[in-house]
């Protein structure tokens, strides 16, 4: 790591300590903008390299400086990622993260970290997404957001407002963690037995099931939409999917989730988007490139 003039008793210099102190927030911003832990880590690493080559004496607020660097880097990566995701095989889902040790993922509040919200954020352009994240998750004032995004304060307000309106049109009031866990358990029991009656009872009329296999696994390459179609889809694959599988309760992106394993190897992470009316989205993360890092980050069971 970098060296400097002011070295602490632990052998690290002030610039390094400033970076390490800001790191959780830097990762939290990049992850929310990108929906990918791997891409967020790359952005944070690039920020670290730039920080090493910065005249630290000229930086009066290291955290503010680093936040600006990371946000702009994340926007650039997000712009190129949009092109890559257009050629992604099958539905694209955010890369899950274990939030059991940091529920707010470096933020002022646990906003814009749920899988369903990250999925909706993908529909915003990268600058809108960054503005929304900085305001809603990190509580940045509009003037500061304007500085980071190199725009006017009035436009920063408009960017956040557009993001809020877009998400508000598709988001439903979430349920408590306890209610979420109960419905997840009911769903899993019905899915494993192919109980159509219970499935249709817990799914909303406009439910969507996304299976992100990245073309590697035998996942559905198109979203399955609507209660009748999703119920039949779940019942059809129940006999071949569940008998050899075990289910482990985990936390992903601030919510209860189910890790499905076969012969001790991860097969899928199931995350549900649940509102007062029932389950609106089923998100099956099956792509090993996304699933393996998440499983590796979990505490040993």
C-alpha positions in Angstrom: 0.0 0.0 0.0 1.0 3.6 -0.3 3.5 5.3 2.0 3.5 8.9 3.2 5.0 11.4 5.6 2.5 10.7 8.5 3.0 7.2 9.7 0.9 5.8 12.5 1.9 3.3 15.3 0.4 0.5 13.3 2.7 1.2 10.3 0.1 2.7 8.1 0.2 6.3 6.9 -2.6 8.8 7.1 -3.6 8.5 3.5 -4.0 4.8 3.8 -6.1 5.2 7.0 -8.3 7.7 5.2 -8.9 5.3 2.3 -9.6 2.4 4.6 -12.1 4.5 6.6 -13.9 5.5 3.5 -13.8 2.0 1.9 -17.1 0.6 3.1 -19.0 3.6 1.8 -17.0 3.6 -1.5 -17.9 -0.1 -2.1 -21.5 0.6 -1.1 -21.9 3.4 -3.7 -20.2 1.4 -6.5 -22.2 -1.7 -5.7 -25.5 0.1 -5.8 -24.7 1.9 -9.0 -23.4 -1.3 -10.7 -25.4 -4.2 -9.2 -22.2 -6.2 -9.2 -19.9 -6.9 -6.3 -17.0 -7.8 -8.7 -17.3 -4.6 -10.7 -17.6 -2.6 -7.5 -14.4 -4.1 -6.2 -12.7 -3.2 -9.4 -13.9 0.4 -9.1 -12.7 0.6 -5.5 -9.3 -0.8 -6.5 -9.0 1.7 -9.3 -9.8 4.5 -6.8 -7.1 3.2 -4.5 -4.6 3.3 -7.4 -5.6 6.9 -8.2 -5.4 7.8 -4.5 -1.9 6.6 -4.3 -0.9 9.0 -7.1 -2.8 12.0 -5.6 -1.2 14.9 -3.8 -2.8 14.2 -0.4 -1.7 17.5 1.0 -4.0 19.3 -1.5 -7.0 17.2 -0.5 -8.8 18.7 2.5 -11.6 16.1 2.6 -10.3 12.7 1.6 -13.7 10.9 2.0 -15.4 13.5 -0.3 -12.6 13.3 -2.8 -12.7 9.5 -2.9 -16.5 9.5 -3.1 -16.3 11.7 -6.2 -13.7 9.5 -7.8 -15.7 6.2 -7.1 -19.0 7.6 -8.3 -17.6 8.9 -11.6 -15.7 5.6 -12.1 -18.9 3.6 -11.4 -20.9 5.7 -13.8 -18.3 5.0 -16.6 -18.4 1.3 -15.8 -22.2 1.2 -15.7 -22.4 2.9 -19.2 -20.2 0.1 -20.7 -21.9 -2.6 -18.7 -25.3 -1.7 -20.2 -23.9 -2.7 -23.6 -22.5 -6.0 -22.2 -25.8 -6.8 -20.5 -27.7 -6.4 -23.7 -25.8 -9.5 -25.0 -26.2 -11.4 -21.7 -27.7 -14.8 -22.2 -31.1 -14.9 -20.4 -32.3 -12.6 -17.6 -29.6 -10.5 -15.8 -29.9 -10.3 -12.1 -27.7 -8.3 -9.7 -24.8 -10.1 -8.0 -25.9 -11.0 -4.5 -24.0 -9.9 -1.4 -24.1 -11.1 2.2 -25.3 -8.1 4.3 -25.4 -10.0 7.6 -22.4 -8.1 9.0 -23.2 -4.7 7.3 -26.9 -4.5 6.8 -26.6 -1.0 5.3 -23.6 -1.8 3.1 -21.6 1.2 4.1 -24.6 3.6 3.8 -26.5 5.9 6.1 -29.5 3.6 5.6 -30.2 0.3 4.0 -31.7 1.8 0.8 -31.2 0.5 -2.7 -29.6 -2.7 -1.7 -32.4 -5.2 -2.1 -32.2 -7.3 -5.1 -35.5 -6.1 -6.5 -34.5 -2.5 -6.1 -31.2 -3.0 -7.8 -33.0 -4.7 -10.6 -35.3 -1.7 -11.0 -32.3 0.7 -10.8 -31.0 -0.9 -14.0 -33.8 0.8 -15.8 -32.4 4.2 -14.9 -29.5 5.7 -16.8 -26.2 5.5 -14.8 -26.2 9.2 -13.8 -29.8 9.0 -12.5 -28.9 5.9 -10.6 -25.9 7.5 -9.0 -27.9 10.6 -8.0 -30.6 8.4 -6.5 -28.1 6.3 -4.6 -26.2 9.2 -3.2 -29.4 10.9 -2.0 -31.5 8.0 -0.8 -28.9 5.6 0.6 -26.1 8.0 1.7 -28.2 11.1 2.4 -25.9 13.5 0.4 -27.2 17.0 0.1 -28.2 18.0 -3.4 -25.4 20.6 -3.7 -22.8 17.9 -3.0 -24.5 15.5 -5.5 -24.4 18.3 -8.1 -20.6 18.7 -7.5 -19.9 15.0 -7.8 -22.0 14.7 -11.0 -20.7 18.0 -12.4 -24.2 19.4 -12.9 -26.5 22.0 -11.3 -28.2 21.6 -8.0 -31.6 21.9 -9.8 -30.7 19.1 -12.2 -29.4 17.0 -9.3 -32.9 17.3 -7.8 -34.5 16.4 -11.0 -32.3 13.3 -11.4 -33.2 12.1 -7.9 -36.9 12.9 -8.5 -37.0 10.9 -11.7 -35.4 7.9 -10.0 -37.8 8.1 -7.1 -40.9 8.3 -9.5 -39.7 5.4 -11.6 -39.0 3.2 -8.6 -42.2 4.3 -6.8 -44.3 3.3 -9.8 -43.0 -0.3 -9.6 -42.2 -0.8 -5.9 -44.8 -1.9 -3.4 -44.5 -1.5 0.3 -42.2 -4.2 1.6 -43.1 -6.5 4.5 -41.2 -7.1 7.8 -38.3 -9.5 7.8 -40.4 -11.9 9.9 -43.2 -11.8 7.4 -40.8 -12.2 4.5 -39.2 -15.2 6.2 -42.6 -16.8 6.8 -43.7 -16.4 3.2 -40.4 -17.7 1.9 -40.9 -20.8 4.0 -44.5 -21.3 2.8 -43.3 -20.8 -0.8 -40.5 -23.3 -0.5 -42.7 -25.9 0.9 -45.2 -25.5 -1.9 -42.6 -25.3 -4.6 -40.9 -28.5 -3.4 -44.2 -30.4 -3.5 -45.6 -28.7 -6.6 -48.7 -27.6 -4.6 -50.4 -25.4 -7.2 -53.1 -24.2 -4.8 -50.7 -22.8 -2.3 -48.4 -21.4 -5.0 -51.3 -19.5 -6.6 -52.3 -18.2 -3.2 -48.9 -16.7 -2.4 -48.0 -15.3 -5.8 -49.4 -12.0 -7.1 -51.3 -11.9 -10.3 -48.4 -10.2 -12.2 -45.6 -12.2 -10.6 -42.4 -12.6 -12.6 -39.8 -15.3 -12.2 -36.3 -14.5 -13.4 -33.6 -17.2 -13.6 -30.1 -15.9 -14.1 -27.9 -18.7 -15.4 -25.8 -16.6 -17.7 -26.2 -19.4 -20.4 -24.2 -21.8 -18.2 -26.9 -23.7 -16.5 -30.3 -25.0 -17.7 -32.2 -22.0 -16.5 -35.1 -20.4 -18.3 -33.7 -17.9 -20.8 -36.8 -15.7 -20.7 -38.7 -14.4 -17.6 -41.9 -16.4 -16.8 -44.7 -13.9 -16.2 -48.1 -14.2 -14.5 -49.5 -16.3 -11.7 -50.8 -19.2 -13.9 -47.6 -19.5 -15.9 -45.2 -19.2 -12.9 -47.3 -21.7 -10.9 -47.2 -24.3 -13.7 -43.5 -23.6 -14.3 -42.7 -24.3 -10.7 -44.8 -27.4 -10.5 -43.3 -28.8 -13.7 -39.7 -28.6 -12.6 -40.3 -29.5 -8.9 -39.8 -33.3 -9.4 -36.4 -32.9 -11.0 -35.1 -29.9 -9.1 -35.9 -30.4 -5.5 -35.5 -34.2 -4.5 -31.7 -34.1 -4.5 -31.5 -30.6 -3.1 -31.0 -29.1 0.4 -32.1 -25.6 1.4 -30.1 -23.4 3.7 -31.6 -20.2 5.1 -29.2 -17.2 4.4 -29.4 -13.5 4.1 -28.8 -11.7 0.8 -29.0 -8.0 0.2 -30.7 -7.3 3.5 -33.4 -9.9 3.3 -34.0 -13.6 4.1 -33.1 -15.8 1.1 -32.7 -19.5 0.3 -29.5 -21.1 -0.8 -30.2 -24.3 -2.7 -27.5 -26.9 -2.8 -27.0 -30.3 -4.5 -24.3 -32.7 -3.2 -22.9 -29.9 -1.1 -22.5 -27.6 -4.1 -24.5 -24.4 -4.6 -27.2 -24.6 -7.3 -29.2 -21.5 -6.9 -29.8 -18.6 -4.5 -33.5 -17.7 -4.4 -34.5 -14.1 -3.5 -38.1 -13.0 -3.3 -39.6 -9.6 -3.8 -42.6 -9.6 -1.4 -45.3 -6.9 -0.9 -48.5 -6.8 1.0 -50.3 -8.7 -1.9 -47.8 -11.5 -2.0 -44.7 -12.5 -4.0 -44.1 -10.2 -7.0 -40.7 -11.4 -8.2 -38.8 -14.6 -7.9 -35.1 -14.1 -8.5 -33.0 -17.3 -9.0 -29.3 -16.6 -9.1 -27.7 -19.6 -10.8 -24.8 -18.2 -12.7 -21.7 -19.7 -10.9 -19.8 -16.5 -11.6 -22.3 -14.7 -9.3 -23.2 -17.5 -7.0 -19.8 -18.8 -6.0 -18.4 -15.5 -4.6 -21.6 -15.0 -2.6 -21.4 -18.5 -1.1 -17.6 -18.1 -0.4 -18.5 -14.9 1.6 -20.9 -16.7 3.9 -19.9 -17.7 7.4 -19.2 -21.4 7.8 -22.3 -23.3 8.8 
